[in-house]
């Protein structure tokens, strides 16, 4: 009896503990279920909000915000930006921005806008924005006009840093990488300091594809430069993340040429080291590209076959130049050979070295006709040879150390100067 009573006592004592344990387990499960419901509800709410935001951005009438976007771009670039006709944006299936009637202004003092375009379409890689880099998968420009100009003081309208006065609160623009560019029916106009030397590049079609990984990029251009037909085709291969090997073949009027070599540090503006080769049946074509208003006297002298080789080296706008230049010309009146170098960067007032330095040799066996070009007369014909050092820039050059020797059956002439 005592044992049975003791066991009953134990059962009575244990029963409340088991009941508490069961009640605690039920409470735990209820809390877990509640947490799951809360998490699912929160995720669902976020997805719904995200979907609503996407749909709002997808179907929003962006034309209402053309002025606001143009004002933001004006602040970011420090240039006047106007979107005249059309603004559209979509997130799905491709993030795309379309701008119709875009005008990007030039600084005060310049007559024309820097850029005008009938339509610009930009397709953006969304995930790349998270890394702080804007990656443009596809950029299409319809009938753009790019007007590059240098004023009388040597300031250029395409140098943003030279003119930019952005507010303190304006954030710097992120790096931009364009994978593919397609242009249809465009023009590039260049007006240098010398108003007589105006150049016009018309592009009926241009496609540029950036090389990625083991794949090659492409550059194809069909157009005209100063009324001379232009065809340019080439391949681009990424050697490293910042170095590109380029092979470009082009034909410009009667000129054919090849550019082959490396462009290093592409993302930092580029540092070229490329071999250049040009040949033409009529050197006047090349000369008129550089000097559109070439004199008839000079055109007569340059009417012949020519070959040019050189090495393009340096950085644009800093020290880009053509070294080891060798030129050979054979025309009806003269034979010319020249060796030297020329800078492709506008010289500054403090420059101590001439933009061009060439050792020149000119030979002729028709001396009388050459003298007649310069409104002189010789009572006899003969052969002549002249050497000298040509230095200076286009429109402002000189020839020093001239040594002239001429002879015929009647006389001999020697002169220096």
C-alpha positions in Angstrom: 0.0 0.0 0.0 2.8 2.4 0.9 4.5 1.7 -2.4 1.4 2.2 -4.5 0.6 5.4 -2.7 4.2 6.6 -3.4 3.9 5.8 -7.1 0.6 7.6 -7.3 2.3 10.6 -5.6 5.1 10.5 -8.2 2.6 10.4 -11.1 0.7 13.3 -9.7 4.0 15.2 -9.2 5.2 14.5 -12.8 2.0 15.3 -14.6 2.2 19.1 -14.3 5.8 19.0 -15.7 4.8 17.1 -18.8 1.9 19.4 -19.3 4.2 22.5 -19.2 6.6 20.9 -21.6 3.8 20.2 -24.1 2.4 23.7 -23.7 6.0 25.2 -24.3 6.4 23.1 -27.5 3.1 24.3 -28.8 4.0 27.9 -28.1 7.3 27.5 -30.0 5.6 26.1 -33.1 3.1 28.9 -33.0 5.8 31.5 -32.9 7.7 29.9 -35.8 4.6 29.7 -37.9 3.9 33.4 -37.1 7.5 34.3 -38.1 7.2 32.4 -41.4 4.0 34.1 -42.1 5.6 37.5 -41.4 8.6 36.7 -43.5 6.5 35.5 -46.4 4.2 38.5 -46.1 7.2 40.9 -46.1 8.8 39.2 -49.1 5.5 39.2 -51.0 5.0 42.9 -50.1 8.5 43.7 -51.4 7.9 41.8 -54.6 4.6 43.6 -55.1 6.2 46.9 -54.5 9.1 46.1 -56.8 6.6 44.9 -59.5 4.6 48.1 -59.1 7.8 50.2 -59.3 8.9 48.3 -62.5 5.4 48.7 -64.1 5.4 52.4 -63.1 8.8 53.0 -64.7 7.8 50.8 -67.7 4.6 52.6 -68.5 5.3 56.1 -67.2 5.0 58.9 -69.6 8.6 60.0 -69.5 8.0 62.9 -72.0 6.6 64.8 -69.0 10.1 64.8 -67.4 12.2 65.8 -70.5 12.9 69.2 -69.0 13.9 67.8 -65.6 16.2 65.2 -67.2 17.8 67.9 -69.4 18.3 70.2 -66.4 20.0 67.3 -64.5 22.3 66.6 -67.5 23.1 70.3 -67.8 24.2 70.3 -64.2 26.2 67.1 -64.5 28.0 68.0 -67.7 28.3 71.8 -67.3 26.8 72.2 -70.8 23.4 73.2 -72.1 21.4 70.0 -72.8 18.0 70.1 -74.6 15.7 67.2 -75.4 13.4 68.6 -78.0 11.1 65.8 -79.3 11.0 62.5 -77.4 12.0 60.8 -74.2 11.3 57.1 -73.5 12.6 54.6 -70.9 12.0 50.9 -70.3 13.3 48.4 -67.8 12.1 45.1 -69.3 13.2 43.0 -71.2 16.1 45.4 -72.0 16.9 48.6 -70.1 16.7 51.2 -72.8 16.7 54.9 -73.0 15.7 56.9 -76.1 16.3 60.6 -76.7 14.8 62.4 -79.7 16.1 65.7 -80.8 19.1 65.9 -78.4 21.2 69.0 -78.5 24.4 69.3 -76.4 25.7 72.9 -76.4 29.1 74.4 -76.8 30.6 77.0 -74.4 29.9 80.7 -74.8 31.7 82.1 -77.8 31.1 79.2 -80.1 28.5 79.5 -82.9 27.3 75.9 -83.2 26.2 73.2 -80.7 28.7 70.5 -80.0 26.3 67.7 -80.8 22.9 67.3 -82.5 21.1 64.0 -83.1 17.7 63.1 -84.5 17.5 60.0 -82.2 19.8 58.4 -79.7 19.1 54.9 -78.3 21.1 53.6 -75.3 20.8 50.0 -74.0 22.3 49.7 -70.5 23.5 46.7 -68.5 21.6 47.0 -65.2 23.8 44.8 -63.0 26.9 46.7 -64.0 25.5 49.8 -62.4 25.9 48.2 -59.0 29.7 48.2 -59.5 29.8 52.0 -60.2 30.5 51.6 -63.9 27.9 52.4 -66.6 28.1 49.6 -69.3 26.3 50.5 -72.5 25.6 47.3 -74.5 24.4 49.2 -77.6 24.5 52.8 -78.6 22.7 53.9 -81.8 22.8 57.4 -83.2 20.5 58.5 -86.1 21.8 61.4 -88.2 24.0 63.0 -85.6 26.1 66.1 -86.3 29.2 66.6 -84.2 30.7 70.1 -84.6 34.3 70.3 -83.3 35.8 73.8 -83.1 38.9 75.6 -81.9 38.6 79.4 -81.3 41.3 82.0 -82.0 42.7 81.6 -78.5 43.2 77.9 -78.9 40.3 76.8 -76.7 38.3 73.7 -78.0 34.6 73.2 -77.5 35.0 69.4 -76.9 37.2 69.8 -73.8 34.8 69.6 -70.9 37.3 70.1 -68.1 38.5 73.3 -69.7 35.1 74.9 -69.4 33.3 72.9 -66.8 32.0 74.8 -63.7 30.0 72.3 -61.9 28.3 72.9 -58.5 29.9 71.6 -55.4 27.0 69.2 -54.8 27.2 67.6 -58.3 28.7 64.1 -58.2 31.3 63.1 -60.8 30.0 61.0 -63.6 30.8 57.2 -63.4 33.1 55.5 -65.9 31.3 54.6 -69.1 32.1 51.6 -71.3 30.3 51.3 -74.7 30.4 47.8 -76.1 28.8 48.5 -79.5 28.2 51.8 -81.4 26.1 52.1 -84.6 25.8 55.3 -86.5 23.7 56.1 -89.5 23.8 59.2 -91.6 26.1 61.4 -89.5 28.5 64.2 -89.9 31.7 65.3 -88.1 32.7 68.9 -88.8 36.0 70.3 -87.7 36.9 74.0 -87.6 40.5 74.7 -86.5 41.9 78.1 -85.6 42.7 78.8 -89.2 39.2 79.4 -90.6 40.3 78.5 -94.1 41.1 74.9 -93.1 37.6 73.4 -92.5 37.1 69.7 -92.6 33.9 67.7 -93.0 33.6 63.9 -92.5 30.3 62.4 -93.7 29.4 59.0 -92.3 26.7 57.0 -94.1 27.4 54.1 -91.9 29.6 53.3 -88.9 29.8 50.3 -86.6 32.2 49.9 -83.7 32.2 46.8 -81.5 34.4 46.7 -78.5 36.6 43.5 -78.1 35.7 41.2 -75.2 37.6 38.2 -74.0 38.9 36.1 -76.8 36.6 37.7 -79.4 37.7 40.4 -81.8 36.1 43.8 -82.0 35.3 45.5 -85.3 35.4 48.9 -86.8 33.6 49.5 -90.2 33.2 53.0 -91.6 31.7 54.1 -95.0 31.6 57.8 -95.8 33.5 60.7 -97.2 36.2 63.1 -96.0 36.2 66.5 -97.7 34.4 65.0 -100.7 36.8 62.1 -101.0 35.2 58.6 -100.6 36.3 56.9 -97.4 36.2 53.2 -96.5 37.7 51.9 -93.3 37.7 48.4 -92.0 39.6 46.9 -89.1 39.8 44.5 -86.2 40.5 45.1 -82.6 41.7 42.4 -80.2 42.0 42.8 -76.4 45.5 41.7 -75.3 44.9 42.6 -71.7 42.2 44.3 -69.7 43.6 47.7 -70.8 45.6 47.0 -74.0 44.2 46.5 -77.5 45.8 45.5 -80.7 44.4 47.2 -83.8 44.7 46.4 -87.5 43.0 49.0 -89.7 42.9 49.2 -93.5 41.5 52.2 -95.2 41.0 53.8 -98.6 40.5 57.5 -99.0 40.1 58.6 -102.6 43.3 57.5 -104.3 45.0 56.9 -101.0 45.3 53.4 -99.5 46.8 52.7 -96.1 47.3 50.5 -93.1 47.6 51.2 -89.4 48.8 48.3 -87.3 49.9 48.2 -83.6 49.0 48.5 -80.0 46.9 51.0 -78.0 47.8 50.6 -74.3 45.9 52.0 -71.3 42.7 52.3 -73.3 40.5 53.2 -70.3 42.9 56.0 -69.4 42.7 57.7 -72.8 45.0 55.4 -74.7 48.8 55.3 -75.4 49.5 54.4 -79.1 52.4 52.6 -80.6 51.4 51.8 -84.2 53.0 51.5 -87.6 51.6 53.6 -90.4 51.9 53.0 -94.1 50.3 55.2 -96.9 50.6 55.1 -100.6 48.9 57.1 -103.3 49.0 57.7 -107.0 48.4 61.4 -106.5 49.8 63.1 -103.4 47.5 66.1 -104.1 44.7 64.1 -102.6 46.5 63.8 -99.2 47.6 67.4 -99.3 44.1 68.7 -99.9 42.8 66.8 -96.9 45.2 68.7 -94.7 45.1 72.0 -96.7 41.7 72.2 -98.4 42.6 75.4 -100.2 45.9 74.1 -101.7 47.5 76.5 -104.1 47.6 75.5 -107.8 51.4 76.0 -107.7 51.8 73.5 -104.9 49.3 71.1 -106.4 51.4 71.0 -109.6 54.5 70.0 -107.7 52.7 67.3 -105.7 50.9 65.7 -108.7 52.7 62.3 -108.5 53.1 58.9 -106.7 54.0 58.9 -103.1 54.8 56.5 -100.2 54.8 57.4 -96.6 55.8 55.3 -93.5 56.0 56.3 -89.9 55.3 55.3 -86.3 52.4 56.8 -84.4 53.2 57.1 -80.7 51.9 58.8 -77.6 48.7 60.0 -76.0 46.0 62.1 -77.6 46.0 65.7 -76.5 49.3 65.2 -74.7 52.2 63.9 -76.8 50.7 62.1 -79.8 53.2 62.2 -82.7 54.4 60.4 -85.8 58.0 59.4 -85.6 60.5 57.9 -88.1 58.5 59.4 -91.0 59.9 58.7 -94.4 58.2 60.3 -97.5 59.0 59.6 -101.1 57.4 61.5 -104.0 57.9 61.1 -107.7 56.1 63.7 -109.8 56.6 64.9 -113.4 58.5 68.0 -112.1 60.3 66.9 -108.9 61.6 64.0 -106.9 61.3 64.5 -103.1 62.4 62.6 -100.1 61.9 63.7 -96.5 62.6 62.2 -93.1 61.6 63.4 -89.7 58.8 63.6 -87.2 55.6 65.6 -86.7 53.5 66.3 -83.6 49.7 65.7 -83.7 49.0 67.8 -80.7 48.4 71.6 -80.9 51.6 73.3 -79.8 51.4 75.6 -76.8 53.0 79.1 -76.6 55.7 77.7 -74.3 56.7 74.9 -76.7 60.4 75.0 -77.3 60.3 72.4 -80.1 58.6 72.8 -83.5 55.6 70.6 -84.3 57.3 69.3 -87.4 61.0 68.7 -88.2 61.9 67.2 -91.6 65.2 66.9 -93.5 64.2 67.4 -97.1 65.8 66.6 -100.4 64.3 67.9 -103.7 65.7 67.0 -107.1 64.6 68.0 -110.6 65.8 67.7 -114.2 63.2 70.3 -115.3 64.6 73.3 -113.5 63.1 75.9 -115.9 59.6 74.7 -115.4 59.9 74.7 -111.7 61.2 78.3 -111.8 58.3 79.3 -114.0 55.9 78.1 -111.4 57.2 80.8 -109.1 57.0 83.4 -111.9 60.7 83.3 -112.6 62.5 82.8 -115.9 65.7 80.9 -116.8 67.3 81.3 -120.2 68.3 77.6 -120.0 67.0 74.3 -118.6 69.0 72.0 -116.4 69.1 69.9 -113.3 69.0 71.0 -109.6 69.2 69.6 -106.1 68.2 71.3 -102.9 68.4 70.2 -99.3 67.2 71.9 -96.1 65.5 71.5 -92.7 61.8 72.1 -92.6 60.4 73.2 -89.2 57.2 74.7 -87.9 53.5 74.1 -88.1 50.9 74.1 -90.9 50.7 77.7 -92.3 53.7 78.8 -90.2 56.8 76.9 -91.3 60.3 77.7 -92.5 63.2 75.9 -94.2 66.7 76.5 -92.8 70.1 75.3 -93.9 69.2 75.4 -97.6 71.9 74.2 -100.0 71.1 74.6 -103.7 73.1 73.2 -106.6 72.0 73.6 -110.2 73.8 73.0 -113.5 73.3 72.8 -117.2 75.4 72.7 -120.3 75.9 76.5 -120.0 76.3 77.3 -116.4 76.5 76.0 -112.8 74.9 77.6 -109.7 75.4 77.0 -106.0 73.7 78.9 -103.1 73.0 78.6 -99.4 70.5 80.2 -97.1 
